[in-house]
Amino acid sequence: RGIYDKNYASDDDNSALISNYAGAVNNYAGAFLAKGNPVQAIKYYTISLLLPYKGSHCGFYTNLARAYEMNNDNKKSAEYMKLAGEECGKGNAR
């Protein structure tokens, strides 16, 4: 209902809602990973990265790297660990 239009960031309520949604999707993915389902975790971690988020993506990338590692895709895991390192190194991780 309009919360994703180009002006979403100018409305504090909509911006916070969308940012929280990215975190919630990331947590949903974490539940799949905890249950030993890295394929579903990868799907939802990837979706969480597509959503606007006001915080650092450091943990998002780290989680995705762990999911790829659990799925025996070490190349993708290394790619996301590199992104995590770059993002975490910005000093804005929370």
N, C-alpha and C positions, 0 to 999 in steps of 0.2 A: 504493500500500500504506500509506495512512495519512499520508504526508508532507504532504498538503494539508489535513488536518483543522484545526480551529480552534486546536489547540494546537501547531502546527508551530513557532512562534517560541520556544516554551519549550524546545525541544530544539536545542542548538547545531549538531549535525550536520545535522539536517533543514533547519534555517534556512539554513545555509551552502549546502547542496545546492540549495535552491530559488533562493536569490539568485544563485548561479553559473549556474543554468539560464537565468535572465532575460538575463544577460550573454552567454551562449552563443547564445541565439536572436537577440540583437541582432547578434552577429558573423556569424551565418548570413545575416541580412538584408543585412549589409554586403557579403557575397560576391556576392549578387544585384545590388546596386547597382553594384559594381565591374565586373560583367559587362554592365552596361547594361540591366538588367531592373528598372526601378523599381516595376512593379506587384507583382512577387513581394517586393521589398524592403519595400514599404509593408505588405504582408500580415504579414511576420514582424516588422517593427519594431513594428507595432500589437500583435501577440501578446506581444512582450517587455514592453510597457508594462502588460499585464494581470497579469503574474506579480509576486509579491512580490520586492522588491529592497531590499537594505540601504543601497545607495549613492544618489548623486544621479542623477536622470533627465536631467540637463543634456545629456549626450551623446546619450541616447536621442532626446530631442526634436529636437536639432540634426540627427541622422541622418535622422529622419523628415521633417523640413522639406526636407532636401536631396533626398530621394527624391520628395517631392511636386513640388519644383521641376523635377527631371529629367522628371517625368511631365506637365509643363506645367500644373500646378494651383497657380497662384500664391496663390490665396486660402488653401488648406489649408497651403501652405508658410509663409505669413505667420503663420497661427494657431500653428503649432508652433514657429516662431522666437520668437514672443512667449512661449510657455510655456518655451522654452529660456532666454530671457533672465531670466525670473522665477526659474527653478530655479538657473541659474548664479549669479545674484546673491545667493543665500542663503549663499554662502561655503562650501558643502559639496561643491562639485564636485570630482571626482577624475579 
